Amino acid sequence: MDDKLQRRVDQYEMVTADIQFENRRFEDATYSVTDQEWFRHSLKSEEPQWFKVSAFPVGERRSIAFAGPIDVHQKR
């Protein structure tokens, strides 16, 4: 299995009061959300929290995220 990271990019077109899927492409990537400190911290917490986020797949940008753990079938 190839461990190469890829990013999926979906494009949508505005149609009357809605959106419509137009195109999907995959690009090579180096970004992984699981490598981000805020993501790892949110998995360990019991409640959602606000985080300062600056690293994104398309580069550095200032932002905040509200993230917390989600358990499905007793597995985080």
N, C-alpha and C positions, 0 to 999 in steps of 0.2 A: 504494500500500500504506500502511496506517495504521501509524505507528510507536508507537502508544499501548501502554504496558506493561500487561499483565494478569497476574494471579496466579490459578493454578488451585488450588482447594481441594477435596480429596476427603474424604468422610466415610465411615467404616466402622462397622459394628455388630459387637459381640462375639457370636459364636455358639459353641457348645460347642467349647472348646479351639482356636478359630480366629477369624478375622475375615471379614466379608462386606461387599463394597462396597454402599453405600447411595445416595450422592448425589454429584454433581459440580457445582460452580458456578465461574464466573469473575468476578473483581473487578478494577476498575481498580487500578493499582499505581504507585508511584513508585520502588520498590526494584528494583535490578538487581544481581545478584551480580557481574557483570563490572565494575561500578563500584567494587567493594570492593578496598582495597589488599591484603588478605591473599590474595584470589583472583588478582590480577595477579601477586603475588610467587610464588604456588605454580606458576603457568604457566611462570615463568622458571627455576625450580629443577630440578635433576636428580633429587631424591629427595623423597618426602613429608616434611612437617614439621608440627609443632603450631603453631597460631596462636591468639592471643586474638581473639575475635570479639564484638562488642557490637551491631552494627546488623543488624536482621532485618526482614522485611516487616511484621511486626506491632508493631514498635517496638524500643526498646533493651532488651537483656538480656545479662547476663554469660554467656559461654560460651567453649568452646575448640573448635577444629576440627582434624582431621587431614586435610590435603589435599596433593595433589601432582599433577603432570602425568600425563595419559593420552594416549598416542599411538595413533591408529588409522590404518592404511594410511599410515604415515610422516607423519601430520599431527597436530599437537597441537590 
